[in-house]
Amino acid sequence: MTCTFLGGSAGSWLGTRAYVQLGWGAVCGLIALAALLALAAYLVGRRGRQGDRDAQPQPIGTAR
């Protein structure tokens, strides 16, 4: 919950600063950058799990 609040606060602050300094174009660019970073993190995480495709599901709380 704390991380969600901090992330929202940082996003609001960055968006406000971008708008004040450079206008709506900078806000749109900031949103596009955040979306690209999220996509990159997803793809990197997905690439690491490709070998687990045939593995059996593990119950929650068990170590591999």
C-alpha positions in Angstrom: 0.0 0.0 0.0 2.8 2.3 0.8 4.5 1.7 -2.5 1.3 2.4 -4.4 0.9 5.7 -2.5 4.5 6.7 -3.2 4.2 5.8 -6.8 1.1 7.8 -7.2 2.6 10.7 -5.4 5.7 10.6 -7.6 3.6 10.3 -10.8 1.5 13.3 -9.8 4.5 15.4 -8.9 6.4 14.5 -12.1 3.3 15.2 -14.2 2.8 18.6 -12.6 6.4 19.5 -13.0 6.4 18.4 -16.7 3.2 20.5 -17.3 4.5 23.6 -15.6 7.9 23.4 -17.3 7.0 22.2 -20.8 3.3 21.9 -21.3 1.0 19.0 -22.3 3.5 17.6 -24.8 5.9 16.8 -21.9 3.1 15.2 -19.9 2.1 13.0 -22.8 5.8 12.1 -23.3 6.1 11.2 -19.6 3.1 8.9 -19.9 4.6 7.2 -23.0 7.9 6.8 -21.2 6.2 5.2 -18.2 4.2 2.8 -20.5 7.4 1.8 -22.3 9.2 1.1 -19.0 6.3 -1.0 -17.8 6.3 -3.0 -21.1 10.1 -3.5 -20.9 9.8 -4.8 -17.3 7.1 -7.2 -18.4 9.0 -8.5 -21.3 12.2 -9.0 -19.3 10.3 -10.9 -16.6 8.5 -12.9 -19.3 11.8 -13.9 -21.0 13.1 -15.2 -17.7 10.0 -17.5 -17.3 10.1 -19.0 -20.8 11.8 -22.2 -19.6 9.0 -22.8 -17.1 6.3 -23.4 -19.7 6.2 -27.1 -19.2 6.8 -27.1 -15.5 4.0 -28.2 -13.2 2.3 -25.5 -11.1 3.5 -25.1 -7.6 1.2 -24.6 -4.6 1.4 -21.1 -3.1 4.1 -20.8 -0.5 6.4 -23.5 -1.7 10.0 -22.8 -2.8 11.4 -24.1 -6.1 
